[in-house]
């Protein structure tokens, strides 16, 4: 069921993100949450047309699939590619890959361009809205989509026009993004949760702000992520580092202490404790 919800203000969008933070993962509407995240960049913008676009995508997919007259996994992939790429014109933005607009759902829909993860979210939602078992896959550095049916499984890349990726294709992507020694692992095919996917979407924005040394914007992004993923302890580390760079040591200490209290890995705990000690020493 497609949610019918509006955000009359940025405050209402923030309230929605807070509600996502308390929801079971299966209950999270990734599209609506992505709109709530995007709304922070577009105050006063009506989001009704984006919700209507979602409905149109699902209707077109259902009709295109029905017109094909076949009930198999490859017919579904073909219908998805026909609607998403050819009819509605979505494709990956190779030319300006690091453009912040490519992870902003409003601008992704406006421009029909985006990062792998943003385009994958749209494909996942399309499939789910018509009842297909579509999952996101946390493949390293290049998010993709998985579709299962009747014991068959395909990996789809919305960034490249919803083509099917075979093992050699995935290996090429992995080596291109992770280095020539990288090899495929069975863990790379495991599904990502809704919350993990949304956090990864925002991580793209956070990292681009950090690269441009806009630490205030990066911290604001982390704050949004913490609203929808309050149990994600690694965000406290991100916030602590950013607060330190912004010369806000007291707040940085609080964030790092929360992280240290929750991180399970002893080495990560030790590294954070060293940073905490360094920040505390600067207060003396």
N, C-alpha and C positions, 0 to 999 in steps of 0.2 A: 504494500500500500504506500503510495506516494504521500509524503507529509504536505499539508497545506498550512504553512506557517509564514508569517511575515515579521520582519524586523523594522519597527518604526524608528528605531534609533540604534546607534552603536551600543548603547547600554543594553538594549534588548538582545542584541547579538551576543554580547558578553554573557548575559544571563543564560542564553542558550548554550554557549560553550561550557558554562558551569554545570548545566544540567547534563551535558554529555559526559562530564567527568564523573557523574554518579551512576551512569547507565551501564548495564551489562553490555559487553562488546557486541553481541549479536543484535542488540536493539539500536545501535548507532546507525543513523542515516548519514553515510559519508558525503553524499551530495549536499545535504542541508548544512552539515557541519563545515564543509569546504566553503559554502556561501557565507556562513557566519564569520569564518576567518577572513574571507575576502572583503566582507562588508567594512572591516576596519580601515581599509584603504579607500573606500568609496562612500563617505558619509552622505546621507540623503538620497542615495541611489535606490530606486525601486527595484526589487529583485524578482518581481512577478514574471517578467519576460524570460528570466533564466529558468524558473520553475516550469513555465509553459514549454520552454525548449526541451527540458527533460521529458516531459510528457510526449512531445512530438517525436523525440528520438525513439522512445519505447514503442509508440504507435507505428512508426515507420519500420522498425525492426520486426515487429510482429507481422505486419502486412507483407513485407518483403520475404520473410521466411515462409509464410503461408503460401505465397505465390510460387515458391520453388517446388512445392508439392513433395518434399522429401523430409524424412525425420531422421537425420543422422548428424553426427558431429561436424562433418565437413560442410554440410548445407548451412549449419548455424554459423560457422566461421565465414562462409561466403556471404551470408546475409549481413553479418556484422560489418564486414569490410565494405559491402555495397552501401550500407546506410551511413556508417560513420565516416568513411574516407571519401567515397565518390559522391554521395548525395549531399552530405553536410560539410564536406571539405576539410575534415580534421587531419592534421599531419604534424609530425614532430618539427620543432624549430631548430634545424641544424645551423642556420645562418647566425642566429643570435641566441645560442643555447643558454647562456648565463643571464639573459634578460629576466629580471624579476617578474615580469608579466607572465612568464611561462609557468609559474607556480601559483598564480593568482587566478582562482577559478572564474571570476567574472571576466577577466581579460582573456583567459584561455577560450572561453565561449565566444567573446566578441571577435577575437582574431582568428579563431579556429587553429590556433597554434599552441604548443605547450611542451613541457618536459614529459618524459616517459610516464612518470607517476601521475601527473595531472590527467593526461589522456587516458591512462589505464583506469583511473577512478571513474571517468565518464563511461568507459566500456563496461566496467563492472556493474555500474548502476543500470545501464541499458539492459544488460543481460538479466540482472536480478528483477528488474521491473516487469519482465515478461516471463519470469519463473525459471530461468536457466541457472544451473549451478556454476556461476562464474566466480573465480577467486583471484586475488592478487598474489603475486609471487615476489618475495623479497630478494630477487636476484641482485647480486652486488653491482652497485653503480648504474643499474638499468632495470627499473621495475617493469615487469611484464605480467601477463594475464594467463590464467589456466582455465581450461574448460574440460570437464569430464562428462562422458556419456557412454553407457553400455560397456563399461570396462575399457574404454578408449580415452586417451588424454592428449590434448594438444596445448602447446604454449604459443601464445599469440602476442605480437608486438604492435600495439596501437601506434607507437611512434613511427613505425615504418609501414603504415597503411594496413594494419591488422593482418600482416603476413604470419604464416606459421613458422616458428623457429624450431629447427631440428638441433640435435646435439652439436654438430659442427658449427652451426650458426651461434649457438650459445657460447661455445668455447671461444670463438673468434671475438665475441663481445667481451667476454671475461678477460682475455689476454690484452685486448685493446685498452680496457679501462683499469685493469688491476696489474698488468705487467706480463711479460712473456712466460714467466714461470708459473702463473696461476693455472689451476686445473679445476675442472668441474667437481662438485661435491653433491651428494644426494640431499644435503641440507638446503641447497640453493633452490630446490623445487618445492619446499614446504610452503604452505599458504601463510600469508601475513594476515594478522587480525585487522579489523577496521581501525582500531586506535593506532596500531603500529603504522598503518598506511598514512593516516593523517599526520602523525608525528614526523614521518619521513618526508611528507610533502612540505611541512613547515621547516624541517631541517635544511632543505634546499634554500629557503629564503634566509634563514639565520646565517648559513655559511656565506652567502653572497654579501650580506651586510658586514660580516666580519672581514671578508676579503677587501671590502672597500673602507674598512676601519670605521664604519658607522656603528659603534658599539651600543649607542642608545636604541637604535632601530633593532639591532640583534637582541638586546635584552627585552624589548617590547614583544618580539616574536616568541622568545622563551616564555614570557609571562602568559601569552595566549596558549602555548602548548601545555603549560602547567594547569590551566583551567580545564582542558579537555582530557588531560592525562595526569591527574594529581599523584598517582602512584609511581610515575616514571622518575625514579630517584636521580637518574643521570642529568635531568634538567636542573637539579640543584647545583650540580658541578658546573654546568654551563653558566648558570646565573652567577655563581660565585666568581668564576674567572672574569666574566664580563663586568661585574660590579667592581672587582679589583682594578680592572683597566680604566674604569670610569672614576677611580679614586674615591670609592665609597666603601671603605674597609669594614665598617661595622656591619653593614648589610651583607658584604661578601663573607665575613666570618660566619654569620648566621646561616647562610646558604650552604657553606662548606661543612659546617657542623651537622646540618641535616643530612647532607650527602654521606658523610662518614658514618653516621649512625645507621644508615640503611644499605650501603653498598656491601655486597657479600664477598667480593673478591679481596683477599688480603693485600695484594699488590696495589690495587686501585685505592684501597683504604690508606695504605702507606703513602702513596704519591700525593693524595689529597691532604693528608696530615702534614706533609712537608710544605705544601703550598700554604696551608693554614698557618703553620708556624712562621713562615716568611712574612705573611701579611700582619700577623700579630706583632712580630718584631718591629715592624715599621710604625706601630702605634706608640712605641716607647720613646 
